[in-house]
């Protein structure tokens, strides 16, 4: 038991080393972006950099996110992610218990790590109700934990064409609309999750991301289930038939009863000693490599886009201040507002008198 704990501490220290160089510089910027997201600034037409996680149903999206965050997410038949799940991951240096909170519909509460799955299910139920459809209303999961990479990711519904278990007939169209809403902005980083045992060019998630990013300039692919379909995987990720500009990372899916340390140890062993998977470049395999790549891509995107975001907000603020300046300056307290309201009523009274009693219509031309 003590040996397993030591292994987990060693692994956490190794993963934490990936974030040390980013925490002081990137974390404040990422917090600023998250605050803007909480203010719903995207509704004003200002796009924010986001890592958008997409994939066909059963592609292994949940396994990827669980491995990155070190938590358990809802599992089951059909679509598990029925609303956008924004995961804000943050590393901490001490060994204290993970700090986790869930936020939706302007409410935020602290939860325990072992309650994450049930709390997400409950929040989804409150947002959608008894229906089997999906919603644009997001759930935000804040996770501060030793060894977590500093990332903010948006997990979306797995793509399915065939409605099952009472799902709406247009479920594919609903999912497509939400995915496009998140991946169309060029500020988005698309994390496309593909299973190793499928033909990459025929995957729905690839087709969708190629509509907005045909050259794959802001798309990164993570290949799951590598241990279940090793044949031909090397060729798939080196030939690159689907134009993935940010590259590929192959991972081994963990087993439910494995510890995080055990899963990573077996993953490292798999890509080191397997006769086929061992030939893949070590810079293209493993959850630690994926975490490092995502943090670097995220840092680059934030540094590139934040000045543009600042300028857009500044322009919008200037327009709002200009509009506010048109309002009467003397209405700065309730008493002066009452006086102004009485004056307005008197003007309306005089206008009605001219129209009804004096019959003076020339000041009030008819609308064209």
Buried (B, 14 or more C-beta within 10 A) or exposed (E): EEEEEEBBBEBBEEBBEBBEEBBEEBBEBBBBBBEBBBEEBBEEEBBBBBBBBBBBBBBBBBBBBBBBBBBBBBEEEBBBBBBBBBBBBBBBEEEEEBBBBBBBEEEEEEBEBEEBBEBBBEBBEEBBEEEBBBBEBBBBBBBBBBBBBBBBBBBBBBBBEEBEEEBEEEBBEBBBEBBEBBBEBEBBBBBBBBBBBBEBEEBBBBEBBBEBBEEBEBBBBBBBBBBEBBEEBBEBBEEBEBBBEBBBBBBBBBEEEEBBBBBBBBBBEBBEEBEEBBEBBEEBBBBBBBBBBBBBBBBEBBEEBBEEBEEBBEEBEEEEEEEEEEEEEEBEEEEEEEEEEEEEEEEEEEEEEBEEEEEEEEEEEEEE
